[in-house]
Amino acid sequence: MRKLYFLPLLLATLLWNIGAAQAQSKTKATVPFTYLPDNSDDRYNQRITQKSIQLSDNEFIILSRLADNEYAVVKYSADLKKAWSATIPLTGKETLEKFVASPEAAIVVTHRDNGQGSQQLYGHRIDLKTGAVKEPALLLEAPSKARRAGVAASADGSKLLAYRYQTDAGKQLRTISGALYDGNLTKLKDTNYNLSDVKGILSADVQLSNAGEQYISLISDNMNRLTVRQYNLKDQQAQVMSVLVGGIFNGKKVYIMDSKNTLMPNGELYGAVLTADEKTGQYHSLKTVKFDFEAKDMVFAEEFLFTPDYLASVNALDKSNGTKPARLEDIYLSDLILTPEKKLVVIAEKKYLEGGENSPYFARELHLFAYNEYMGTSWNSVLMKHQKAPADEAFSGISYKYNLNENTLNLLTLEELNGKYDLYLRRINTSDGKAEAPKAIGLNVVNDKNIAYVKDFTAWLSPKSMVTVVRPSKKANSLQLVRLALK
């Protein structure tokens, strides 16, 4: 019987009841900001979730939509002065796929349907010093009838992998092929990953390291197996690690119902899966693993079981009115974060659409699970929040943004607490899980039927400085690009 660590849950309850403290920021600069929402068919899975990228403590770039078929990358100084603006025109059937930056350039990758039976990926490179835009480079072409092509980028923007999926007659994934590029969009090599030996692939996730190693993570065997393959720049011989995480355990047949894989800055890949009972559909457990390709070893964390006691502890934290859930529902893995102490923090969030089309969207409780450097259980906690957005905004302003500063995890949310509608900052000590009460930033965000906050533009420039796009009460007539100094 595993021991559940409920002390942080109780601590979170105490801190939640304290309520929000005084304002936690000072506005250093603000300028009007024009915002046109991106049109997306998938409100749950945005392709680009970060549209502001920090270049230094004093500079950042923003990707914004100017018109139906026109975007711009704009470079700002910390006092919100424009250094330059680079325009990226799109065709009628072209959409954004990726936005990254290296020390030398910003790169925007677009996906185009050429109207002649092909889908194409184009790379647009913008020089960060001058704002000069190179002629778009064709990175990949594939049949339109095939699965949508994709692109992976390294964290430092020095490598891009454009890829396509190839399936057999039964629509089963058999091959992923493509091309690897450097930060100048010069091709380094063609790639081809033969997956024909893997049965029943349900999903494939592609990630890329700064050095150019390619990681293919697969969910296969009827949603029971997690497999990761690592390829290097020299050859196509893969290192393979695989683990069965679904199947029959303690008389219950469980399957993978959600997964998240993250390649960390130190080159290690971590994976987490949520399993569910096949018979009832109820959440069964969280399983977490570290794939150490240098040591050619997998390190497994102890399985975290979602017991009735865990559900009761979550419901006890919920101080809202209404009937408490009889089971865990709508919880999805959102982030895997590695601290400087090599502690892994897994975050899962409750997110859902209430009803059918044109119904509101909700983002609620955050479930946090922490492991030490040896993947031993450290702590777990739940933070309660209650966010709601209209259908046309979906998750553009709700959910959260995080920043890790040494062993402090900062979570930024838009909420109404104690009658005050504002951006709120929560700070969690990743060493022991202790969480401060949510504290209002102090902008007093306008609460009406118009867009008041766009979290994709939120970026930390330093541990004590951030930029965001919001509509504060003092400038209620339009969205503002704001730089804040945090206390």
N, C-alpha and C positions, 0 to 999 in steps of 0.2 A: 504494500500500500504506500503510494507516494505521499509525502508531507506537503501540504499546500501552504504557501507563505502569505498569510492574510494580514500581517501587521501593516504593510504599506496600504492595503485596502482600508483598514481602519483609520490610518493616519490621513489618507486622502479624504475620508468622510469628515474628520475633524477640521481639516483645512478648508474643505468646501463650505462648511457651515460658517466659517469666519467671515466669508464674503469678500468682495473686491476692495482693495486698498486704494490709496491715492494714485493720481496720475503718474505714469512711469516713463514719460518722455517729454522732450521739449522740441517744438518745431523749429528747425534750423533754416529751412527753405521750402518754398512751395511755388509751383507754376501750373497753369491750366493744362489739362491733358484731354486730348480727343480720343475717345474709345469707340471702336466699332467691334461688336462681338464676332468671334469666328463662328461660322456655321458648321456644325458637326452633327452627324447622324448618331454618334455614340457619345452620350453625355457622361457615361461612367468611365470611359477610357480615352482621355484626351491624348493626342499624339505629342503635343508640346505643352508641358505644364509649367515650364520656367521661361518666362519671356523677358526677364531682367537678369543680366549676367554681370557679376562683379569682375572688373579688370584689375583694380587695386583699391586701396582705402579711399582713393580720391576720384575714381573713374568707374563708370559702368555703361553698358549698352542695353538698349531696349528694342525688342521686335514688336511692332504694332501695325495694325491694319489701317490703311488710309482710305481705301475705297473697296468696292466689290472685288476688283482684280488687281489690287496694288497694296504692297506692304512696304515698310521702311525699317531699316536698322538705324538707330540714332545713338550717338555717343554723347554722354553727359559727363560733366565734372560733378564733384560732390555738392557744389553750390547750385546745381541744376542748370548750368549754362551749357548750351548745345555746342559741341565741338564740330560735328558734321552730321548730315543725314543722307543715307544711301537708299535709293528707291529700288524695289524689286517688283517689276510688273509680272503678273500671272496671266495665263490663258484662261479661257472660260471653264476648262475642266482640269484646273491645276490647283492643288492644295498643298499646305505646308506639311512637312514630314519630320524635320529635325532642325534644331537651332543650337549651335555649339560655338565655342570660342577657344582659340589657341592664343599664345602670347602675341602672335603676329596678325591674326585674322579672325573675323567672324565668318561662320559658314551656315548658310541656310539651304537645306535640302528640300526640294519640292517634288511632288508626285503628279505626273501629267498623263492624261489619257489623250493620245494624239489623234483619236478619231479614225484611225486606220488599223485598228485591231491590236495596238500595242500600248502597254503602260511603260512609262519612262521615269527614271529618277534623275533630276538635275541638281548639280551643286553650284551654289552662288557664293563666291568668295569675296569678302569685303576687307580691304586693308584697314587695320585698326588705327594706323597713324593718319591716313589721308581720307579714308572713306571711299576710296576708289573701288569700283565694282568690276571684277573680271567678267569676261563673257561666260555665260553659264556652261558648265561642263556636263556632258551626258555621262552619267555614272553607270547606268544599267538600263537594259530594255528587256521586256518580257511580254508574252501574249496577254492581252487584256482579260481573257477568259481564265487565266491562271489566278491563284491566290494573290492578294495584294503584295507587291514587293515592299521591302523594308530597308532600313539603314540603321546600323549601330555605330556609335562614336565612342572613342576613348574619353576618359574624364578630362584630359588636358587638351582635347581637340586636335591632337597630332595625327590621329588615325581615324579613317572611316571605312566601314565595310557595308557596301551595297549588296543586297542579296535577294534571291527569288526562291520560291518553293516549287518543287516538281513532284507531282503525284502520279500514282498508277491509275488504271482504269476504274478502280474502286474508290478513287479519291483519297487513298492513303498516302501520307507523306513518305517519299522515298529518298529525295535528295534536296539539299540546299546548296545553291551555287551562286557565285557572284564575283566581286572584285574588291580588293583591298587598296585603299588610297592613303597618301600622306596628307599633311595639312595644306599642301599646295594643290591638292586634288590631282596629283600625279599618281598613276597606277603603280602599285608595288608588285602585285601578283594577282592572278586569277585564283579563285577558290572553288573547291568542290567537296562537299561533305556527303559521303554515301551513308545513308541511314537505313538501307534495305534490310539489315540484320536485326533491326528493332521492330517489334511487333506492336501494332495498335497505337501509334503515336497520336496523342490527343492534342498536344501543344508543344511548340518549340520556341525557346527564348534564346536570343543571340546577344552576347556581350563581348566587348573588346577592351583589352588592356592598353595602357600607354605604350608598352613595348611592342604591341601588335599581336599578342596571343589572342586567339578566338575561342570563345566558350559557347558551346551549344548545350542548352539544358532542355531535357525532354521529359514529358509526362507520358508514360506508355503503359502497355499491358493492362488495358481496361481500367485506366486511372489508378493503378496500383504502384507503379515503379517510377522513381526519380533517377535519371541518368544524366551525367555531365561529361562532355567530351572537350578536351583541350587540344587545340591545334597551334603550332608555332609558325614562324615565318619561313622556316627552312624546308619543311616537308609537309606532307599530308598525313603522316602517321599520327594518329590521335592517342592521347592518354585518356583512358576511360575509367570512370568511377560510377557505380550503380548501386542503388539500395532499394529494397522492397519496403515501401512504407504503408501500403494497403494490403488487404488480405484478411485472414481470420485471426483475431487476437482476443483471448479470453472468451471465446465462444461467439464473438461478434464479428461480422463481416463489415469491414470499413473500406472506404475509398478516398482518394484525394479529391477534395472539393474546391481547394484554392491553393495557390503556390506563389512564392516570391523568391527570386534569386538576385543577389547583389554582389557584384565584383567590387571589393574594397580597395582603397588606395594602396594598401600594402601588397596587392596582387592575390589575396586569398578570396575564394568564392564561398559565400554562405547561402544556404537555402533553407526555407521554412515552408511547411505545408500544414494546412488545416485538413483534418480527416473528418468524415461523417459516417454515421451508421447507415449502411445500405438499406436496412429494413425500415427505419424510422425517419431517416434524413436528418437526425439531430447531430449537432456538433459533438465529435468524440474526443479529439485531442489536437494539440499542437506538437509537431515534430520538427526539430531543428538540427542542421548538420553543417559542419565546416568541411569543405573540400580543399585539402592541402596538397596541391599537385607537386610542390617541391619535395615534400616528404612522401608523396605517393600514398596518402593515407586519408581516411575519412574519420572525423571526430564527431560523435553523436551526443547531443544533449539528452537528458532524461525526458521522456515523454511527459507532456503536461496534459492531464486528463481534465476535461470539462465536466466535473461532477455536479450533482445537485447542490452541494455546498457552495461551489463556485458561483452558480446561478443565483443562489440566495444572497451571497455577499454582494453581487452586482446590483440586484434589486434593492438591497438595503441602502445603497448609495444614491439611488434615484429618488429625489425629493419632489419630483413632479407629480401632478395629480393624474389619476387614471389607474387602470388595472395594470399590474406588473406582468411582464412576459412569463409564460410558463416554460419557455425554452429559449436558448440563445438563437438569435436569428440575424441575418443580414450583416454578418461580421466578415470583413475582408482584410487580408494582409495588405498593409500600405507602405511600410518602410522597414528596412533592416539597417541599423546604424552601428558602426564600430567606433568605440571611444579610444582616446590615446592610451588608456590602460588595457586595451584589447578586450574590453567588455562589449558584448553584443547586446543591443537593445532591439527587440522586435516589437513593432507597433501594428496593431490591427484596429480597424475603425468600423463602427456600425454606420452604414450608409444605405439609404433606400429611397425609392419612389413610392409615394403613398397613392395607391389607386392606379388609374390608367393614364392615357394621354392627357396632357395639360394639368396633371396633378402636381402638387408641391414636392420638392426634394428635401430630404432630411439627412443631417450628419450628426451623429450622437456620440456615445461613449467611445473612449479610447482605451484599449487593452494593451498594457505594456508588460513585456517579459524580458528579463535580463539574465545573461549568462556570463561567467567569468572567462578568462583566457583559455581555460581548459574545457570550456563548454559545460561547466557545472552550474546548476541553478543558483542564481544570486538573489533575485527578488522579482515580484510581480505586483502590479497595481492596476487600478482602473480609474480613469479620470472622466467625470461626467460633464457633458456639454449638451446643449439643446439648440441646434441650428436648423433653420428652415429657410427655404428659398423658393420663389415661384418657378414654374416650369421653364420659362424662357431664360432664366439665369442658371438653372441647374446647380452645378457645383462650382461655378465661377467665383463665388464669394464665400461659400461655406466650406467645411472641412478645415484643414489647418496647414500652416507652413512651419517648418522646424529649422533650427540652427543649433549646431553643436559647438560649444565653446569650452574646450578642455573637458571637464567632467560635469558640465552643466548643459542640460538639454532645454532649449527654449522652444516653446510652442506658442504660435500666434493664431488667434481665432477671432472671428467676428461674432459677437453674441450680445444678448440682452440679459444682464445680470443686475438684480436689485433695482430694476427700472431704468438702468443706464445702458443704452445701445452704443457699443464702442468696440474697438479692437482690444483684445485682452492678451496679456502675456502670462504664461505659466512657466515656472522654472522647476526642473526636476534634477536632483542630484543623482547622476547615474551610478555613483558608488554604492548608495544605499536605497535609492528609490524615493527618498523624501521629496515631497512636492510642496511648493509654496502655493498659497491661495492665488487664484487668478487676479491679476491687477490690471486695471484699465490703463490704456496708453494715454488717454486724455484728449482725444480728438473729438469726442461726442459725435459719432457718426450719424448722419441724417437717416432717420427711419421713416421712409415713405415708400411709394410703389416704384421708384426709380432705382437704377443701379447705384449702390453706395460704396462698393469695394470690389476690386478685382485682384484676387490673391496671386495670380500668375505673375504679376509685376513686382511682388514683394521680394526683396533681396537684402541680405545683410552685407554691408560694406566692411564692417568690423564688429567685434563683440558689442560695441556700444553705439553703433550707427547703422541705420537701415533706411531703405527707400521703399515706397509703396504708392499705390494708386487708390485714392479714397475720396469720399465727399464729406469733409468735416463740417460741423454746424456753422463755423465762422465763414466758410466759403461754400454755402449750400447750393449755389446755382449750377455748379459743374464739378466734374471729377477733377482732382488735383494730383499732380505728381509731387509727393512730399518726401523730404528727408528729415528723419527724426534722430535726435540724440537720446539714447536710452539711459535711464538711471541704473 
